[in-house]
């Protein structure tokens, strides 16, 4: 197949860690390995749109209204991965999709997506939770929604490395939805070692984190680390925690589990769907005690791994996930 990938404009400044871009790149590389041609569409390029078997758009926003609406008139095989990460009550979400007036271009991105339903052959969701928002929030027919889970990127697990009794977090510390302040509060209260990896923001935001940490000696802000250093941290950490207020999949937690970490993850949204019952500690991200007690339990748990790792490898390896994607592409051709 010949496939076009269109990424939302914000991905150019969000960096390599942007979830939408990461999802597209994982699929793209595996599609190419399986013999398919995938073109990354650039606004500077000129393309024969009719030559593509599939045009796949990633990312949710007003920017894609014209691309999809007008582009589908040239090539009818547009598919869409909107990447919906939300805990907004369904009734509010559905209500927002009905307010707008397209002729005067007075509409929100929620309204725009509802209007694009006839122009899109297939919508992709990463979880049943996300698929439910597409079906009930936007009124998309069930047969036009496909669930293709994300896969972990690579497996560099070294079983010979002894796990150390600390909890690891990786992500953007300054994003409120990542809930790092509550994770820090839990570490202070329950005194477990915590290492924080990722974007710590500017000097002001870092100062706020350090003020919250106070004199606690068990909490360490590492900031950005290399890929090699992150893999080493995955391999050494006994626990990986992602108690987010809002999360789509939590790819970092999935990858940490592949590296043998016990997982503590939010009970909100779709991430829990990737873990069979009892294989991860699910927590209420608003409850510091729930987070702290779950991490303490995970630090003492010697039964979840390697069963969790083996299950995830079987279900979410990149080849298996992209095979599902290819089946979906072929279904609409």
Order of alpha helices (4+ residues) and beta strands (2+ residues): beta-alpha-alpha-beta-beta-alpha-beta-alpha-beta-beta-alpha-beta-alpha-beta-beta-alpha-beta-alpha-beta-alpha-beta-alpha-beta-beta-alpha-alpha-alpha
